[in-house]
Amino acid sequence: MFSYPAGIDVSKDSLEARVNLIDVGVSCANAEDDFPGLIGWLLLHQVGRVLLEATGGYERKVMKALQAAGLNCINPRRAKSFSTAMGQQAKTDPIDAKSLAQFAAVLDSPNSRITSPKHDELRALVQQRENFIQQRDDDKRRLKTASCDVVKPALQSHIDYLIKAVNAIDQLIRQSANVLDHEKVERLCSVKGIGLITAASLMAYLPELGEVGKRPIAALAGLAPYNNDSGKHIGARHIRGGRFSARRSLYMACWVVIRDQPEFQARYKALRGKGKCAKVALIACMRVLLIRLNAMLRDRTEWKEHAA
């Protein structure tokens, strides 16, 4: 049976849905009590694919409800560029919803993965830890540059509180990660250079780790190099896109792996010896590390340190 694509413009208080081709729409509150009515309306109009506006979290609950009802949901990142390319100048919620529905009709993108409540809990804890770390480091910089001594005790008190908060949330992350997948935590942490927080972050931001091939996992993390060729010109390959949070969590861990594992140390030095800059050499090592972690989890094997 033919199904129509739909777009949903999301705000804190309301949802504006629009179905492509038949050009009908509906508005409702962004509240769980109103989700069944929205889902019923979408199913009534034979909607099979929904493009949700990304609004920093306000779309998460409705996306979960739509996925539970069997609707394929996509979270867009290029919707604004699409509207500009289509010459759309005006902006209202119905117009945005219609533009999202048109985008859904042409977008070749995989559906959003349905995550479990346990995974959502781990992701929330990892994100909150990152917020605490950011606040702590910001206050440490403010403490060093404070021009008036009267504010220093307040800054130090807040830093001390944040240090305790980070220690407490670390324990919650350990518990949550083990509940989600104890075996995966054990395997990741068995790699020299991968600690609990890195393992939990990879599980939170890359739930596909261990379930897909080497090319998809590198692309998901934004570590896949893409061609830049035109005619006779062969340009340098560059990484782009992917999940910044997953890439960031692997960044510092890879430095430790390079320091502690001879194979990666030799790979990094070889790339530097060929004239590659430090960041390019590091990204290449990150890609190899992620691919090997993915294979280890997929095949349920132990980590093997190769000879340099």
Order of alpha helices (4+ residues) and beta strands (2+ residues): beta-beta-beta-alpha-beta-alpha-beta-alpha-alpha-alpha-alpha-alpha-alpha-beta-beta-beta-beta-alpha-alpha-alpha
